[in-house]
Amino acid sequence: MYLLADIGNTRVKLALFENNNNMPIYYKAIEHSNALDLINALNDIKNNYNNIEGVFYSSVSLKVNDLFEGSVEDCFDMKSHRVIHSDIKLKDNLYEPKDAVGIDRILSTYASIKLEGYNDKDRYASIVIDMGTATTVSIMLSDFTFFGGMIISGTKTSYQALSNITSLPYYEIGPIESIPNPVNNNIKDAIMSGAIYNTIGTVNYAVSETKKYIKNRYNIKSKIFLTGGISNLRLLKCKVYPFLVLQGIYFSMLCKK
């Protein structure tokens, strides 16, 4: 059994994977601003799962790496391995420079193809929408060529930016469990609703244009995958995979077939 971690811009996602299972048997997300919560979560894992063979993690928040690595070493008496671009076996990476693209975007698209399947006769483009602090649209060809994509402000990030540059008040947004009403009669609900519908409209249009571009230029179909943040709202009619980055680590480091 292995402990895998996805360190994002605001949260650390912890999961336990077995060698022959691409779905986590344990999952927990923690705000990485709270070091004590991370330490407690690691101790809980240690107390309930005593056969951890190794720890692998990816990170887009470098300031958290030392805390995570130190906490893992203190808790499990082992060093963790940070997954980097060279750990992922791609045919090509068209990003410039290649290591400038977030490791989470490479891992999520890589995992989507591993999960969906691939062959030389039925090529397709995998489009992964990751709805976190930033909403990213990432494209990888089914032969594992990473194309690139776009980066959009996330729902909560857009909402916070609006409060920062206007006189509108800032309200703390908790978990977003459902799509709100489009018509609201108070400032708080109006801002929150606007941020969510802004994301819905942007993502739908961005994906539509991306699919057209791929079809016109490469004459192949696209498959859409949704992950991260508010993917639970199912803003698109597509497959939702909540653990794509973690599964990317799994396929890269534990299941290399």
N, C-alpha and C positions, 0 to 999 in steps of 0.2 A: 504494500500500500504506500502511496506517495501523497505528500502534501504539495498542492499547487496553489499559487497565488497570482492574482492579477491586480497590480497596484495601478489604479487609475488616477485621475486628477483630484478626486475627492474621496474615493473609497478604496479599501483593500478588500478584494474578494478572495476568500479562502475556500478551498475544496479538497476533498480526498478522492483519489482515483485508484482503482485497482488496475493491474496490468492488462486485463482482458475486457475492460468495460469503459466505453467512452463517455458514460454518464457519471457524474459525481455521486458518491454515496453519502456525502456530507457537503453542505454549502452554507457559508455565512458571509455577509457583507458588513463592513465596519467603516465608519468615518475615520480616515487616517489622521484627523486632527486630535483624536483621543487615543494616546499611546496606551493608556491603561486597558481600554477595551481590547486592543490588539493582543496585549500580553495575556489578558484573561482568556481570550478565545484560544490562543495557542496552548495555554495550560489545560483548558477543557479538552482539547483534542488529545493532548498527551495523556490525560487521565482516562479517557474513554477509548482510545485507540493506541495500543501499545506496540504496534508493529510498523511504525513509520520507517521506510527504507531510505527515503531521500526527499529533498525539498527543492522544487524548481519554481522560479517566479519570473514574471515579466513586469516592466515598470515604465511608465511615462511620467513619473513624478520622482525625480532623482533625490529630492530632499528626504524621501521616506525610506530609501534603500538601506541606509546605515541602521536605522531603527529596526527595520524588518530583519535584516541579517543578524544583528546583535541579539534580538529577541529570540530568533530561531535557534541560534547557537546556545544561548542560555537555557532555553527550554528543552531542546532535544539533543544537545551536545553534538551537533553536526553542522557543517557549513552548508549553506544553500547555494544553488547554482542559478545565476541570473541568465535567462534566455535572451540571446542577442540575435541580430539579423543572420549571422553566419550559421546559427543552429538550425535554421529553417531551410530545407532543401528545395529551392525554387529553380525553375528553368531559367528565369530571368526576372529582373526588377528594373522597370523603366523609370523609376523615380530618380530625380536629380537633386542633390547627391543621393545615392541609394540608401544610406543609413539615416537620411533625414526624415523618412516616413516613420510614423509612430509604429513601434513594434506591435502594438495591439491591433493595428489595421492589417498588418501582414498575417498575424496569427489568426484573426477572425476569418479572413478570406480563405486562408489555407485550410482551416478547419471546415469551412462550408463545403469545399470541394471534396475533402476526405469523407464527409458525412453524406453528401449527395451522390458521390460516385463519379467516375470519369473514364473516358476511353477516347482513342484517336478518331473514331468514326463519328462521334456525336459531340462535337465541341460546343461549348457554351461559355458565356461570361457570368461569373458569380458577382452579384452586386450586394454588398453587405452595408446595411444602414445601422450604425451604432449610435444609439441615442443616449449619450452621457452628458458630461459637462460641455463638451462639443458634440454636435451631431456630425458624424463623418459618413461620407459615401465612398466606399472603396471597391475597386473592381480588380478581379483576378481572372485570367483566362483559365479554362479547365486543364490546360497543360502546365499550370502553376507559373504563369507569367503575370507578374503584378503590373497593372497599368497605371494606377493612381486613382484620382477621384476628386473629391472636394471636401472642404471643411466649413461647417456652418455653426453658428452659435447655438448652443443647446438651449432648451426651453427655459431653465432656471437662470442660465447665464444671460439670455436676452432680457429677461424680466429684471434682473439685477442691474444690468447696464442702463435700462430705461430709468430706473429709480436714481441711478448715480448722476445722470446728466439732465434730469428734469426736476421739477418741484413735487413730483408724485411721491407718495410715501413708499417705504419698503416694508413688505410683509414677509416674514419667514414662510417659505413654502415647504410643507411636509411631503410625504409620499403622495404622488399623483395617482389615484386609483381609477379614475374614470374621466371621460371627455366631458367637460362642463357645458352648461347651456351657452348658446351664442349671444343671448340677450341678458344683460345683468344691470341691476339698479344700484350698485354700490362700487366704490373705487377698487376695493380689494378683489372682488370677484371679476370685475371688468379687466383688470390688469392680468390676473392669472389666466382668465379665459383667452384674452388676446395673445398671450405668450404661447399657449398650447395650440390655438388655431393657426398662429403664425408658423409653428413647427409643422403642423399637419399640411398646410398649403405648400410650404417650401419643400418639404420632403417629397410629397407627391409629384410636384412639378419637376424637381431635380431628378427623380428616378425616371419619370417619363422621358425627359430629354436625354438622359444617359442611355436608356434603352434604344432610342432612335439613333443616337450617335453610333452605338455599337453595331446596330443592324445595318446602317448605311455604310459604315467603313469596313466592317469585317464580315458582314452577312452571316451572323450567328445569332442565336437566341440568347436571352438573358434569364437568369434565375435570381429571384430576390430573396434576401434573408434579412431579418430584423433581429437586433440584439441590443442589450444594454438598457440602462435608465428606464425610460417610459415605454419600452417596447411592449410591455404588458397591455398597453392601450390598443394594440393592433391597428395602428394608423394606416397600414397598407394591407391589401389582401395578399399575404405572402406567408412564408414559413417563419415562425418565431423560435429562435434558439437562444435562450437566456445565458448560456455558458460558452459562447463561441470562442472567446479569447482563451479561457481555461482549456477548452478542448483543443485549441491550437497548440498549447503547451503539451498536452497529452500526446497528440499525434506527432509532434516534433521530437519529444524527448523520451516517451515511453513506448510508443507504438509506431515504429519506423518502417512498417511494411509498405 
